[in-house]
């Protein structure tokens, strides 16, 4: 997405990630099979998931309606609006009322949600091994994360839980990536004049590992937990004198960086550190240590 002019084109909107977009609307998949993410349809009431998003193609199909397409096709149906109104909404210049849907049975809603049952200290061997694979020191992960036990679609699961400011969790394990409601940003306010911003908590944990010799509260931090929460995080970030951005090096992350740099001279792009990698964690996993680079905090 291109935010240089703060207005999306139709082609840019079509390529917006559908999985993240539905998550921001409050919908999480009931099951995932390879590249196929299955949902109970946001467009109608149903008990069995028949709405599919293919992540590789970034396209959806509702088997009950016999319709599908890209994000614009979905948004026009979901909000019952014009393409122009949808583009304004995606650009942050327009607000929609949540569409009215029919009364849904409570048990159907409950079954489709992630329900957190327990929060304990990280201890499961598979999760600790996963953290080591991601080059995250266990002691740092245990400082900021917990192990959550939860149910989804009547099945029990567990994962690494990273809590946001609203009380929801970003959840990771070696095989699954999801989040519980409510979804939001995570902030750490230590009374400093600068803040470092990350898209996801794995990048934040990587940063903490790389700067473990610095004073614990030398900076403030914000983790977006979804790049689309950038606008939501702006009040927290722009209250500081300096904002260091460690966003992903993919097209979406870099366009949000461009958007931020156009807003204020407070913003500083730090992603050049890992310019040949997807993100900060990818860099630390692969060549961060062997190349002997140190994090530029100036």
C-alpha positions as MATLAB code, in Angstrom:
seq = 'XXXXXXXXXXXXXXXXXXXXXXXXXXXXXXXXXXXXXXXXXXXXXXXXXXXXXXXXXXXXXXXXXXXXXXXXXXXXXXXXXXXXXXXXXXXXXXXXXXXXXXXXXXXXXXXXXXXXXXXXXXXXXXXXXXXXXXXXXXXXXXXXXXXXXXXXXXXXXXXXXXXXXXXXXXXXXXXXXXXXXXXXXXXXXXXXXXXXXXXXXXXXXXXXXXXXXXXXXXXXXXXXXXXXXXXXXXXXXXXXXXXXXXXXXXXXXXXXXXXXXXXXXXXXXXXXXXXXXXXXXXXXXXXXXXXXXXXXXX';
ca = [
       0.000    0.000    0.000;
       1.190    3.461   -0.837;
       0.597    6.129    1.775;
       2.641    8.918    0.211;
      -0.526   10.793   -0.731;
      -2.557    9.296    2.141;
      -4.943    7.831   -0.429;
      -5.013    4.297   -1.734;
      -5.473    3.424   -5.370;
      -7.765    0.580   -6.385;
      -4.817   -1.660   -7.256;
      -3.117   -0.984   -3.908;
      -6.320   -1.744   -2.022;
      -6.742   -5.018   -3.922;
      -3.358   -6.203   -2.662;
      -4.013   -5.345    0.993;
      -3.502   -8.462    3.113;
      -6.937  -10.017    3.658;
      -5.938  -12.057    6.711;
      -4.805   -8.956    8.594;
      -7.796   -6.973    7.370;
     -10.295   -9.520    8.690;
      -8.383   -9.724   11.959;
      -8.764   -5.965   12.372;
     -12.504   -6.373   11.794;
     -12.559   -8.950   14.597;
     -12.579  -12.196   12.587;
     -10.094  -15.011   13.163;
      -9.843  -18.290   11.216;
     -11.567  -21.409   12.499;
      -8.950  -23.588   10.825;
      -5.878  -23.264    8.632;
      -4.828  -25.798    6.031;
      -1.635  -24.888    4.216;
      -2.399  -21.556    2.485;
      -6.156  -21.795    3.063;
      -7.662  -19.898    6.016;
     -11.260  -20.893    6.778;
     -13.742  -18.585    8.552;
     -17.382  -18.495    9.466;
     -18.511  -16.039    6.860;
     -18.401  -12.353    7.870;
     -21.019  -11.759    5.152;
     -23.777  -13.973    6.588;
     -24.668  -16.255    9.490;
     -23.421  -19.816    9.432;
     -22.339  -22.536   11.862;
     -19.723  -24.251    9.682;
     -16.808  -22.290    8.227;
     -17.207  -22.000    4.450;
     -15.508  -18.651    3.824;
     -11.948  -19.218    2.602;
      -8.959  -16.952    2.078;
      -6.011  -18.295    0.126;
      -3.037  -16.488    1.651;
      -0.719  -17.101   -1.298;
      -3.209  -15.611   -3.778;
      -4.636  -13.109   -1.241;
      -8.151  -13.859   -2.511;
     -11.356  -14.922   -0.743;
     -14.287  -17.130   -1.679;
     -17.582  -17.595    0.153;
     -18.911  -21.047   -0.753;
     -22.345  -20.252    0.656;
     -22.753  -17.149   -1.502;
     -20.858  -18.434   -4.511;
     -18.909  -15.170   -4.582;
     -15.276  -14.207   -4.099;
     -12.507  -11.874   -5.123;
     -10.100   -9.353   -3.644;
     -10.380   -6.968   -0.701;
     -12.423   -4.402   -2.652;
     -14.977   -7.053   -3.624;
     -15.228   -8.063    0.033;
     -15.366   -4.533    1.455;
     -18.137   -3.376   -0.884;
     -20.294   -6.338    0.180;
     -19.384   -6.154    3.870;
     -20.040   -2.417    4.298;
     -22.674   -2.135    1.533;
     -20.817    0.859    0.147;
     -19.302    2.188   -3.064;
     -15.700    1.560   -4.105;
     -14.918    5.243   -3.523;
     -16.249    5.124    0.043;
     -14.260    1.956    0.734;
     -11.030    3.565   -0.517;
     -11.653    6.535    1.781;
     -12.117    4.145    4.679;
      -8.914    2.265    3.884;
      -7.040    5.578    3.663;
      -8.241    6.590    7.113;
     -10.405    9.474    5.844;
     -13.845    7.985    6.355;
     -15.645    5.980    9.011;
     -18.229    3.274    8.540;
     -20.775    2.089   11.015;
     -20.366   -1.617   11.738;
     -22.775   -3.367    9.355;
     -25.947   -4.786   10.871;
     -26.181   -8.549   10.867;
     -28.886  -10.913   11.989;
     -29.046  -12.139   15.563;
     -26.558  -14.970   15.957;
     -26.779  -17.804   18.437;
     -24.425  -17.156   21.382;
     -22.986  -20.661   21.282;
     -21.994  -20.157   17.640;
     -20.154  -16.938   18.505;
     -18.429  -18.480   21.505;
     -17.321  -21.533   19.537;
     -15.631  -19.372   16.911;
     -13.635  -17.302   19.402;
     -10.316  -17.992   21.055;
     -10.958  -18.405   24.763;
      -7.954  -18.034   27.072;
      -8.166  -20.398   30.047;
      -4.783  -20.049   31.714;
      -1.634  -17.936   31.730;
       1.520  -19.570   33.110;
       5.273  -19.086   32.857;
       6.815  -20.238   29.578;
       7.892  -23.833   30.155;
       6.670  -26.189   27.400;
       9.689  -27.719   25.621;
       8.223  -27.179   22.145;
       7.724  -23.458   22.825;
      11.187  -23.030   24.314;
      12.680  -24.819   21.329;
      10.715  -22.560   18.985;
      12.093  -19.466   20.742;
      15.630  -20.795   20.407;
      14.994  -21.371   16.702;
      13.915  -17.717   16.439;
      17.124  -16.671   18.265;
      15.154  -15.326   21.242;
      16.805  -15.913   24.647;
      14.424  -17.742   26.970;
      14.967  -15.332   29.848;
      13.981  -12.356   27.686;
      10.882  -14.109   26.356;
       9.848  -15.036   29.896;
      10.125  -11.409   30.911;
       7.615  -10.204   28.319;
       5.564  -13.255   27.391;
       3.562  -15.998   29.043;
       2.402  -19.434   28.024;
      -1.317  -19.366   27.293;
      -3.693  -22.308   27.239;
      -6.752  -21.675   25.095;
      -9.544  -23.277   23.097;
     -10.473  -22.654   19.482;
     -13.305  -24.500   17.733;
     -13.707  -26.726   20.821;
     -10.074  -27.850   20.669;
      -7.372  -27.168   23.275;
      -4.173  -25.391   22.245;
      -1.196  -23.669   23.834;
       1.246  -21.040   22.653;
       3.491  -18.097   23.465;
       1.273  -15.212   24.501;
       2.208  -11.543   24.197;
      -0.387   -9.275   25.808;
      -1.592   -6.005   24.319;
      -2.817   -2.952   26.212;
      -6.454   -4.049   25.867;
      -5.862   -7.476   27.425;
      -5.818   -9.568   24.247;
      -2.923  -11.774   23.194;
      -0.771  -12.321   20.145;
      -0.234  -16.075   20.145;
       2.554  -18.056   18.492;
       3.698  -21.661   18.449;
       5.798  -23.595   15.926;
       2.739  -24.341   13.775;
       0.197  -21.590   14.307;
      -0.070  -17.807   14.454;
      -3.212  -16.164   15.812;
      -4.529  -13.612   18.300;
      -7.284  -13.319   20.857;
      -9.723  -10.458   21.219;
      -9.533   -7.608   21.828;
      -6.695   -6.900   19.411;
      -4.563   -3.805   19.950;
      -1.113   -2.302   20.390;
       1.310   -2.977   23.246;
       3.154   -0.068   24.857;
       5.947    0.186   27.425;
       6.172    3.695   28.830;
       9.341    4.314   30.841;
       9.270    8.119   30.880;
      11.833    8.602   28.113;
      12.029   11.086   25.255;
      12.444    8.451   22.541;
      10.449    5.421   21.508;
      11.238    2.400   19.344;
       8.388    0.962   17.264;
       8.033   -2.596   15.941;
       5.438   -4.399   13.850;
       5.495   -7.612   15.864;
       6.674   -8.850   19.231;
       9.328  -11.205   17.822;
      11.161   -8.164   16.453;
      10.761   -6.441   19.822;
      12.204   -9.477   21.640;
      15.087   -9.580   19.152;
      15.788   -5.921   19.872;
      15.770   -6.559   23.620;
      18.209   -9.451   23.138;
      20.549   -7.302   21.055;
      20.480   -4.451   23.579;
      20.446   -6.489   26.785;
      23.464   -4.603   28.159;
      21.638   -1.268   28.022;
      19.676   -0.003   31.042;
      16.329   -1.793   31.183;
      14.220    1.362   30.941;
      16.393    3.427   28.608;
      13.657    3.686   25.967;
       9.910    3.552   25.524;
       8.481    0.919   23.177;
       5.402    0.300   21.088;
       4.581   -2.966   19.341;
       1.818   -2.541   16.767;
       0.852   -6.247   16.653;
      -0.415   -5.384   13.163;
       1.073   -2.770   10.859;
      -2.450   -1.495   10.231;
      -2.498   -0.224   13.842;
       0.044    2.454   12.935;
      -2.520    5.247   13.184;
      -3.699    3.931   16.534;
      -0.128    4.101   17.861;
       0.620    7.621   16.616;
      -0.537    9.501   19.753;
       1.785    7.404   21.926;
       4.714    7.670   19.521;
       4.392   11.353   18.688;
       4.386   12.283   22.356;
       8.121   11.530   22.227;
      10.930   13.632   20.757;
      12.375   10.782   18.682;
      10.655    7.768   17.078;
      12.777    4.892   15.775;
      10.991    2.631   13.289;
      11.980   -1.018   12.972;
       9.285   -2.016   10.475;
       9.458   -4.956    8.069;
      11.385   -4.620    4.830;
       8.444   -5.835    2.727;
       6.401   -3.454    0.587;
       3.739   -2.847    3.225;
       6.205   -2.152    6.024;
       8.274    0.188    3.898;
       5.228    2.103    2.694;
       4.160    2.670    6.281;
       7.698    3.874    6.981;
       7.415    6.316    4.074;
       4.083    7.453    5.441;
       5.609    8.049    8.898;
       8.603    9.974    7.542;
       6.226   12.255    5.640;
       4.368   13.108    8.846;
       7.166   14.387   11.070;
      10.925   14.724   11.378;
      10.596   12.866   14.679;
      10.408    9.598   12.747;
      13.633    7.795   11.842;
      13.886    4.669    9.683;
      16.198    2.110   11.320;
      15.394   -0.769    8.956;
      18.582   -0.245    6.941;
      20.254   -2.350    9.605;
      18.562   -5.452    8.174;
      18.025   -4.207    4.611;
      18.617   -7.603    3.006;
      16.207   -9.436    5.304;
      12.479   -9.549    5.916;
      12.611   -8.055    9.392;
      14.782   -7.611   12.465;
      14.132  -11.119   13.762;
      14.966  -12.652   10.387;
      18.276  -10.779   10.455;
      19.161  -11.989   13.956;
      18.189  -15.561   13.083;
      20.428  -15.723   10.051;
      23.418  -13.412    9.902;
      22.986  -10.867   12.669;
      25.464  -12.567   14.981;
      27.945  -13.943   12.472;
      28.293  -10.605   10.689;
      29.170   -9.011   13.986;
      26.904   -6.001   13.503;
      25.753   -3.980   16.466;
      22.542   -2.052   16.748;
      22.863    1.610   15.881;
      21.037    3.469   18.633;
      22.308    6.935   17.789;
];
